[in-house]
Amino acid sequence: MNRRTFLKGAALSGFAAACPRGALALQDDGAGRFQEMIPEQAEAVRKGLDFLARSQRTSGAVGTKAPVAFTSLAGLAFMAGGSTPTRGPYSENVYKALDFIMRCVSRQGYINEGGAGGHREMGGSGMHGHGYALLFLAELYGMCGELQGELANEGIKDVIQRAVKVTEFSQDPNGGWLYDPRPQGHEGSVTVTQVQALRAARNAGISIEQKVIDKGISYIRRSTTADGNIQYQLGGQGWGIRPSLTAAGACVYAYYGLYDDPMAAKCMRALYRHIANPRSNRWAGHHYYAAFYAAQACFFMKRRDAAYWTTGYDRLRKELLAAQDRRSGAWKMDPGGKDWYDESFYTSCATLVLQIPYRYLPIFQD
């Protein structure tokens, strides 16, 4: 079975099966105050996804600086509203994104634009992109379930399995990952993408070496400082403490259900302090990246404290709604004053955050 045969045959056995019951309902905190989805939020999502759809090139790629990473995040954003390669208002966009990502898979399973692949290579997503692409494929596989007709899931499943092997191989002995697919070096942001992707793949039924996950969680745990923040790199080297990585680290704890873990609780309290900080530059120029992870951490950690969701998420949501360019539907320069990436990245992150209450993506289900 070739790639295009798989793409043309991908379908839900029943679209309703992918939709958690009550996912679109307005939910509150029991006192009628907090609504998970408000009308202006839904409208902002629609405009944002329309912008991403207009931005997608004929190749299926979205974004220019790191197409594998940005296309994967855009594909996830389309799927977070319920679209799949064959169903929903953005089905064509998911299809094209999947087609592009599948064309970027090497024989070994590394998902990259095709060049040298390093983080610093022009146009290369590196292991960041590999992690986001693996997350995208695993979420699509988990969301669509069995395929209709004579097709089975071996096509995409095989890609996911090979991509997982690349991630497993590339883990540094310290438990982290770095920019290239080799087991040498480590830093927090790449590590988070791999750990999240592995969790999504495992949720979709893919076999993962438990020791790899354990070492990845251990890396985040050992990177957590006494005040709950996350270091950029284990050992305190590099750029030191990054609030955006505190958001990502809290998300790792949450992904693996460590709600009552003392280190997770400490990290979440640190994250909540950053969320409550009124300064626009509190995320050190990585606002949308931080919001993507912080919102997910708030969503899951509400099991420990409902305020993380009803207050923390609400604050993040208000900031995102205020930052959108209402004419284009895009989220543009980072509120912190730095333009690290591009509008497709910012818009994908923002629309993903705003669609968490829909609970369509498996990673957004509690």
DRENLUMRO-699127 format. One record per residue (C-alpha): residue in one letter; x, y, z. Coordinates in steps of 0.05 Angstrom, whole numbers, plus 32768, in hexadecimal, padded with zeros to 4 digits. Example, Ala and Ser with C-alpha at 12.3 -4.5 7.8 and 13.67 -1.06 7.14 Angstrom:
DRENLUMRO-699127
['A',[80F6,7FA6,809C]]
['S',[8111,7FEB,808F]]
***
This chain:
DRENLUMRO-699127
['M',[8000,8000,8000]]
['N',[801E,8043,7FEC]]
['R',[8017,8085,800F]]
['R',[7FE3,80A4,7FE1]]
['T',[7FB8,8066,7FE5]]
['F',[7FB8,806D,8030]]
['L',[7FA7,80B7,802D]]
['K',[7F6D,80AD,7FFD]]
['G',[7F51,8075,8027]]
['A',[7F58,8094,806C]]
['A',[7F13,809D,808B]]
['L',[7EF0,8099,80CD]]
['S',[7EC6,805B,80D8]]
['G',[7E95,808D,80F6]]
['F',[7EA2,80D7,8100]]
['A',[7E79,80D8,813F]]
['A',[7EA7,80A3,815D]]
['A',[7EDF,80D5,815D]]
['C',[7EB6,810A,8181]]
['P',[7EB3,8103,81CD]]
['R',[7E6C,810A,81E5]]
['G',[7E5E,8151,81FA]]
['A',[7EA0,816B,81DE]]
['L',[7E7F,81A8,81C0]]
['A',[7E55,81B9,81FC]]
['L',[7E62,81F7,8225]]
['Q',[7E7B,81DF,8267]]
['D',[7E87,8206,82A7]]
['D',[7EA5,81FE,82EC]]
['G',[7E63,81EA,830D]]
['A',[7E52,8230,8322]]
['G',[7E40,824B,82DE]]
['R',[7E7E,8277,82D8]]
['F',[7EB2,8256,82AB]]
['Q',[7EA0,8241,8265]]
['E',[7ED2,8216,8240]]
['M',[7EBC,822E,81FC]]
['I',[7EA0,8274,81F1]]
['P',[7E85,8291,81AF]]
['E',[7EC0,82C0,81A2]]
['Q',[7EEF,8286,81AD]]
['A',[7ECC,825B,8179]]
['E',[7ECD,8295,8148]]
['A',[7F17,82A1,8154]]
['V',[7F25,8258,8146]]
['R',[7EFE,825A,8105]]
['K',[7F25,8297,80ED]]
['G',[7F67,8279,8103]]
['L',[7F5B,8237,80DF]]
['D',[7F44,825C,80A1]]
['F',[7F86,8282,80A2]]
['L',[7FAD,8241,80A8]]
['A',[7F85,8223,806E]]
['R',[7F95,8260,8043]]
['S',[7FDE,825B,8056]]
['Q',[7FE6,8212,8043]]
['R',[800D,8209,8002]]
['T',[7FFC,81D9,7FCA]]
['S',[8031,81AA,7FE6]]
['G',[8009,81A6,8026]]
['A',[803F,81CA,804E]]
['V',[802F,8202,807E]]
['G',[8064,8234,8093]]
['T',[80A9,8240,8077]]
['K',[80DC,823F,80AF]]
['A',[80CF,81F7,80C6]]
['P',[809A,81D9,8098]]
['V',[8097,8193,80B9]]
['A',[808C,81B0,80FE]]
['F',[805C,81E7,80E9]]
['T',[8034,81BA,80BA]]
['S',[802C,8186,80F0]]
['L',[8013,81BA,8122]]
['A',[7FE3,81D7,80EE]]
['G',[7FC9,8191,80DF]]
['L',[7FBD,8186,8129]]
['A',[7F98,81C9,812B]]
['F',[7F6A,81B4,80F3]]
['M',[7F5E,8171,8115]]
['A',[7F51,8192,8159]]
['G',[7F10,81AC,813B]]
['G',[7EFA,8166,8125]]
['S',[7F14,8164,80DD]]
['T',[7F38,8126,80C2]]
['P',[7F54,8116,807D]]
['T',[7F0E,8107,8064]]
['R',[7EDD,812A,8093]]
['G',[7ED1,816F,80AC]]
['P',[7ED9,81B6,8092]]
['Y',[7F24,81B1,808E]]
['S',[7F29,816A,8074]]
['E',[7F4F,817F,8036]]
['N',[7F81,81A5,8061]]
['V',[7F8D,8169,808E]]
['Y',[7F95,813D,8051]]
['K',[7FC8,816B,8032]]
['A',[7FEE,8172,8073]]
['L',[7FF1,8127,807B]]
['D',[8008,811F,8033]]
['F',[8041,8150,803F]]
['I',[8057,8130,8080]]
['M',[8056,80EA,8062]]
['R',[8083,8103,8029]]
['C',[80B5,811C,805E]]
['V',[80BF,80D8,807E]]
['S',[8103,80B8,8071]]
['R',[810E,806E,8068]]
['Q',[8126,806A,80B1]]
['G',[80E9,8090,80CA]]
['Y',[8107,80D5,80D7]]
['I',[80D4,810A,80C4]]
['N',[80F7,8147,80A8]]
['E',[80F8,8175,806C]]
['G',[812E,814A,804B]]
['G',[816D,8172,8056]]
['A',[81A3,8166,808A]]
['G',[816B,816C,80BC]]
['G',[818E,8191,80F3]]
['H',[816A,81C5,811D]]
['R',[8197,81FB,8101]]
['E',[8193,81E4,80B8]]
['M',[816D,8214,808B]]
['G',[8125,81FE,8086]]
['G',[812E,81C3,80B4]]
['S',[8101,81B2,80EE]]
['G',[8131,8180,810D]]
['M',[8119,8155,8146]]
['H',[80E7,818B,815A]]
['G',[80C4,817E,8117]]
['H',[80CB,8133,811D]]
['G',[80A9,8135,8161]]
['Y',[806F,8161,8149]]
['A',[8067,8136,810A]]
['L',[8065,80F7,8134]]
['L',[8031,8117,8161]]
['F',[8007,812B,8124]]
['L',[8009,80E5,8106]]
['A',[7FFB,80C3,8149]]
['E',[7FC0,80F1,8156]]
['L',[7FA4,80E5,8111]]
['Y',[7FAC,809A,8118]]
['G',[7F8B,809A,815D]]
['M',[7F53,80C8,8146]]
['C',[7F40,80A3,8106]]
['G',[7F41,805C,8121]]
['E',[7F35,8024,80EF]]
['L',[7F33,8038,80A6]]
['Q',[7EFA,8028,8078]]
['G',[7EFD,7FF9,803D]]
['E',[7F35,7FC9,802F]]
['L',[7F6A,7FF4,804E]]
['A',[7F8A,7FE9,8091]]
['N',[7FB4,8018,80BB]]
['E',[7FF8,7FFA,80AA]]
['G',[800D,8036,8080]]
['I',[800A,806D,80B4]]
['K',[8016,803C,80ED]]
['D',[8057,8026,80CC]]
['V',[806E,806F,80C6]]
['I',[805D,807C,810F]]
['Q',[8083,803D,8125]]
['R',[80C1,8051,80FE]]
['A',[80BD,8098,8117]]
['V',[80B9,807E,815F]]
['K',[80F8,8055,8153]]
['V',[811C,8094,813D]]
['T',[8106,80B7,817D]]
['E',[811A,807C,81A8]]
['F',[815F,8078,8186]]
['S',[816B,80C3,818C]]
['Q',[8163,80C8,81D8]]
['D',[81A2,80E0,81FC]]
['P',[81BA,80B5,8236]]
['N',[81A3,80EE,8263]]
['G',[815B,80E1,824C]]
['G',[8152,811F,8220]]
['W',[8155,812E,81D6]]
['L',[8179,8162,81AC]]
['Y',[816E,8180,8167]]
['D',[8187,8146,813B]]
['P',[8174,80FC,8139]]
['R',[81B0,80E2,815F]]
['P',[81B8,80D0,81A9]]
['Q',[81E7,8109,81B9]]
['G',[81D1,8147,81DE]]
['H',[8191,815E,8200]]
['E',[8165,819A,820F]]
['G',[8120,81A5,822A]]
['S',[80F5,81BC,81EF]]
['V',[8109,8183,81C1]]
['T',[8100,8151,81FA]]
['V',[80B9,8169,8206]]
['T',[80A6,815F,81BD]]
['Q',[80C0,8117,81BE]]
['V',[809F,8105,8200]]
['Q',[805D,8121,81E9]]
['A',[8061,80FD,81A7]]
['L',[8072,80BB,81C8]]
['R',[8036,80C3,81F6]]
['A',[8008,80CF,81BA]]
['A',[8025,8093,8196]]
['R',[801D,8066,81D3]]
['N',[7FD5,807E,81DA]]
['A',[7FCA,8069,8192]]
['G',[7FE2,8022,81A1]]
['I',[802A,8028,8189]]
['S',[805D,8002,81B2]]
['I',[808E,8030,81D5]]
['E',[80CB,801C,81FE]]
['Q',[80B7,802D,8245]]
['K',[80FF,803D,8258]]
['V',[80FF,8074,8224]]
['I',[80C2,8095,8242]]
['D',[80DC,808C,8288]]
['K',[811E,80AD,8276]]
['G',[80FA,80E6,8253]]
['I',[80CF,80F4,8290]]
['S',[810C,80EE,82BC]]
['Y',[812F,8123,8292]]
['I',[80F5,8154,829D]]
['R',[80F4,8142,82E7]]
['R',[813E,814F,82EF]]
['S',[8138,8190,82C8]]
['T',[8104,81AA,82F9]]
['T',[8123,81DC,8329]]
['A',[8113,81E7,8372]]
['D',[80E0,821D,8361]]
['G',[80BE,81F0,832D]]
['N',[80D9,8210,82EE]]
['I',[80F8,81E7,82B6]]
['Q',[8140,81F0,829F]]
['Y',[814E,81F6,8255]]
['Q',[8183,81C1,825B]]
['L',[8190,818E,8291]]
['G',[81CB,81A5,82BA]]
['G',[81BC,81EE,82B6]]
['Q',[81E3,81FA,8276]]
['G',[81CA,8221,823A]]
['W',[8195,8255,8245]]
['G',[8180,8242,828B]]
['I',[8139,8249,82A3]]
['R',[8103,8254,826E]]
['P',[80BB,8261,8284]]
['S',[80A3,8244,8242]]
['L',[80C6,8203,8252]]
['T',[80A5,8204,8296]]
['A',[8063,8201,8270]]
['A',[807D,81C8,8245]]
['G',[8099,81A2,8280]]
['A',[8057,81A9,82A7]]
['C',[8036,818C,8269]]
['V',[8063,814F,826A]]
['Y',[8050,8141,82B2]]
['A',[8007,8148,82A0]]
['Y',[800B,811C,8261]]
['Y',[8022,80E2,828C]]
['G',[7FEF,80EB,82C2]]
['L',[801F,8102,82F8]]
['Y',[7FEA,812F,8316]]
['D',[7FFE,8123,835F]]
['D',[8048,811D,8354]]
['P',[806C,8150,8381]]
['M',[809A,8168,8349]]
['A',[805F,816F,831A]]
['A',[8039,8197,834E]]
['K',[8075,81C4,8358]]
['C',[807D,81CE,830D]]
['M',[8033,81DD,8304]]
['R',[8034,8211,833B]]
['A',[806F,8233,8319]]
['L',[8049,8232,82D7]]
['Y',[800C,8250,82F7]]
['R',[8036,8289,8312]]
['H',[804E,8297,82CB]]
['I',[8007,8296,82B1]]
['A',[7FF1,82C7,82E7]]
['N',[802B,82F6,82D7]]
['P',[800D,8332,82B1]]
['R',[804E,8342,828B]]
['S',[8046,8334,8240]]
['N',[808F,831D,823B]]
['R',[808B,82EA,8273]]
['W',[8094,82B1,8241]]
['A',[80D5,82CF,8228]]
['G',[80BE,82D5,81E0]]
['H',[809F,8290,81DA]]
['H',[8057,82A3,81EB]]
['Y',[8031,8275,81BC]]
['Y',[805F,823A,81C8]]
['A',[8055,8244,8213]]
['A',[8009,824C,820C]]
['F',[8005,820B,81E5]]
['Y',[8024,81E3,821E]]
['A',[800A,820D,8258]]
['A',[7FC1,8205,8242]]
['Q',[7FC8,81B9,823D]]
['A',[7FE9,81B6,8282]]
['C',[7FB0,81DF,829E]]
['F',[7F7D,81B1,827D]]
['F',[7F99,8172,829B]]
['M',[7FB0,818D,82DD]]
['K',[7F6A,81A5,82ED]]
['R',[7F64,8161,830E]]
['R',[7F92,817C,8343]]
['D',[7F76,81C3,8345]]
['A',[7F3A,81DB,831C]]
['A',[7F56,8222,831D]]
['Y',[7F8D,820D,82ED]]
['W',[7F56,8204,82B9]]
['T',[7F20,8236,82CC]]
['T',[7F51,826E,82DB]]
['G',[7F93,825C,82B9]]
['Y',[7F76,8245,8277]]
['D',[7F45,827F,8277]]
['R',[7F7E,82B1,827D]]
['L',[7FA5,8290,8244]]
['R',[7F66,8290,821A]]
['K',[7F58,82DA,8225]]
['E',[7F9F,82EB,8211]]
['L',[7F9B,82C3,81D1]]
['L',[7F58,82E1,81BE]]
['A',[7F73,8327,81C9]]
['A',[7FB2,8318,819F]]
['Q',[7F90,82FE,8160]]
['D',[7F90,8329,8121]]
['R',[7F45,832A,8114]]
['R',[7F4C,833D,80CB]]
['S',[7F7A,8304,80B6]]
['G',[7F68,82D3,80EE]]
['A',[7FB3,82C9,80FC]]
['W',[7FDB,82D0,813A]]
['K',[8018,82F9,8128]]
['M',[8055,8310,814D]]
['D',[8060,82F3,8192]]
['P',[8043,8322,81C7]]
['G',[8087,831E,81E9]]
['G',[80A4,8348,81B0]]
['K',[80CC,8313,818B]]
['D',[80BB,82F2,8149]]
['W',[80DC,82AE,8150]]
['Y',[80B2,8287,811F]]
['D',[8078,829B,80F2]]
['E',[802D,82A6,80F1]]
['S',[801D,825E,80E0]]
['F',[8040,8245,811F]]
['Y',[801F,8279,814B]]
['T',[7FDA,826E,812E]]
['S',[7FE0,8222,8133]]
['C',[7FF3,8227,817D]]
['A',[7FBC,8259,818C]]
['T',[7F85,8232,8169]]
['L',[7F9B,81F2,818A]]
['V',[7F96,8213,81CF]]
['L',[7F51,822F,81C0]]
['Q',[7F37,81EB,81A8]]
['I',[7F4C,81C2,81E4]]
['P',[7F04,81C4,81FF]]
['Y',[7EEC,819F,81C1]]
['R',[7F13,8162,81D6]]
['Y',[7F18,8146,8190]]
['L',[7F63,8138,8191]]
['P',[7F74,80FB,81BC]]
['I',[7FA8,8125,81E1]]
['F',[7F71,8156,81F3]]
['Q',[7F45,8122,8214]]
['D',[7F3F,811D,825F]]
***
